[in-house]
Structure formats: C-alpha cells, structure tokens
Amino acid sequence: MGELPDDFADSLARILDPNDHEAAAEIIEAATMLDDVGLRRFMLLFAARVRDADGPVSAEELRTFLQQAARARR
C-alpha cells in the first residue's frame, strides 16, 4: 500500500460537513484504532456514502459507520 496523496487532507475536507470537521477528525481517529476488519468496514461504508449520496458527510454519519464497523466483528 502506498502513501496517501499530498492533497488527501484537502480532499477529505471537501467531502466533510464544514461544521463537523473537528468531530469528524475524532471519529476517523477512533476508526484507526479498530482491528483491520473493522477499519476496512468503516472505510467501505464511508466510501459508499461518498459515492452514492450528494452533499457533505456529517459527523453523525461517520459515528454511525464507526458503530457499525465496531459491531461487525462481534
């Protein structure tokens, strides 16, 4: 797996709700603490949301993805 692109943070900021950047950052950081399966599930849910829906991604949506990903291994 390669490095993240130089503009990754800017790209991420463009798809997140501007009012939720701080909360979204905390949720994404929490997702990195999941095991590999959980993190993969979180990223798949996040990517599907970005692909399939218009408008910015809210922190509440990310929180839901995190909860679903954490339960995936139970």
C-alpha positions in Angstrom: 0.0 0.0 0.0 1.3 3.4 -1.0 1.4 6.7 0.8 -1.6 9.0 0.9 -1.6 11.6 -1.8 -0.3 15.1 -0.9 -3.8 16.6 -1.2 -5.6 13.9 0.8 -6.4 16.2 3.7 -7.8 18.9 1.4 -9.9 16.2 -0.5 -11.2 14.9 2.8 -12.1 18.4 4.0 -14.1 19.0 0.8 -16.4 16.0 1.4 -17.0 16.6 5.1 -19.6 18.9 6.5 -17.7 22.1 7.3 -19.4 22.4 10.7 -18.2 18.9 11.6 -14.5 18.9 10.8 -13.3 18.6 14.4 -15.8 15.9 15.4 -15.2 14.0 12.1 -11.4 14.1 12.8 -12.0 12.5 16.2 -14.3 9.8 14.7 -11.8 9.0 11.9 -9.0 8.8 14.5 -11.2 6.4 16.6 -11.7 4.3 13.4 -8.0 3.8 13.0 -8.0 2.0 16.4 -10.3 -0.7 15.1 -8.8 -4.0 14.0 -8.1 -4.5 10.3 -11.6 -5.9 9.6 -13.3 -3.1 11.5 -11.3 -0.4 9.8 -11.9 -1.9 6.4 -15.7 -2.0 7.1 -15.6 1.7 8.2 -13.7 2.7 5.1 -16.1 0.8 2.9 -19.2 2.4 4.5 -17.6 5.8 4.2 -16.6 5.3 0.6 -20.1 4.1 -0.3 -21.6 7.1 1.3 -19.3 9.5 -0.7 -20.0 7.6 -3.9 -23.8 7.3 -3.5 -25.1 10.5 -2.0 -24.9 14.2 -2.6 -23.9 16.7 0.0 -21.2 16.7 2.7 -20.7 13.8 5.1 -21.7 14.6 8.6 -20.0 13.6 11.8 -23.2 11.8 12.8 -23.0 9.6 9.7 -19.3 8.8 10.5 -20.3 7.9 14.0 -22.9 5.5 12.7 -20.3 3.9 10.4 -17.9 3.6 13.3 -20.5 1.9 15.4 -21.4 -0.5 12.6 -17.8 -1.3 11.9 -17.1 -2.0 15.6 -20.0 -4.4 15.8 -19.0 -6.2 12.6 -16.6 -8.5 14.5 -18.8 -9.3 17.4 
